[in-house]
Amino acid sequence: MSTKRALVVGDIHSGLQALKQVLEKAAITEDDTIIFLGDYIDGWSEAVETINFLLELKETYNCIYLRGNHDELCYEWLTDKADNPTWFLHGGEATSNSYGKASKETKDRHIKFYESLENYYLDSENRLFLHAGFTNLKGIEHEYFKKTFYWDRTLWELALSLNTDLDKDHIHYPKRLKNYSEIYIGHTPVTRIGKTTPQKAANVWNIDTGAAFKGPLTVFNADTKEYWQSDPVYTFYPNEMGRN
């Protein structure tokens, strides 16, 4: 008998081979809800192939695709041809090269995909899923600047810096963390603190395990806290630098 699971997928960064491997390890089923935290592209060479795969995956599985900052940067480049040297240096070059081989029809389909991405997902158990964070003390519905959902790093920094002895009822306990039972993010790779597995600080889980760099790609079961990981993503692309 199948069990419904909430599966969270960390930042992919065009690591399609790793994505296929880790989804197979997690043995996904049509009963699962698969929540992708964004940053599907920028890093490895298979940007177009990764988005094609995600579009096909949604035809069979219950997928929720959230918006990452790299996804918006790519969207802006595809639609406005915006000159963004910073994006180019942080994975955009590989994405640009990948789309250079794509047809107009493929690009148009992908533009619609990027437009359809959600800024956040709040489930029935009051668990919040988003790429980066939010700043408003009252929660996501009150956020003034929508880009915060996929650019913010202060939520993770706050969670990391929190005194672990501080009770949730304490006057100094951060109000924005109290809005949700759990918060799941990517955006800031845990490799920055020397880790390659999902990390929890306060009630915030960070599932970005450094797939764009030297780490693996992770699928995390939000119900049981079990997780599966690919091989280090760079090993699938031995002649590439990724974002290293």
Number of C-alpha atoms within 10 A of each C-alpha: 3 8 9 12 18 18 25 23 26 31 32 30 30 29 29 25 18 24 28 13 16 22 20 12 14 17 10 15 16 14 13 18 17 24 23 26 31 31 28 28 29 30 29 28 25 23 25 23 18 21 20 15 14 17 15 11 12 13 9 10 15 15 18 18 25 24 25 28 20 24 22 18 19 24 20 16 16 16 11 9 10 12 10 13 10 10 16 16 13 16 23 24 18 24 22 18 14 18 19 11 10 12 9 10 9 14 17 12 13 18 16 11 17 20 12 12 16 17 21 22 17 13 10 6 9 13 16 20 26 27 33 28 26 28 19 15 14 14 15 21 9 12 15 11 10 13 17 20 25 27 17 18 19 14 18 24 12 15 18 15 11 15 13 10 6 12 10 13 10 8 9 11 14 16 14 15 22 15 16 15 12 18 22 26 30 30 27 21 25 19 16 10 9 8 13 22 22 21 16 16 16 19 15 23 21 23 29 32 29 28 30 29 19 19 23 27 31 30 27 25 18 17 10 10 10 12 19 19 23 21 18 20 27 23 14 15 16 9 8 14 16 24 19 11
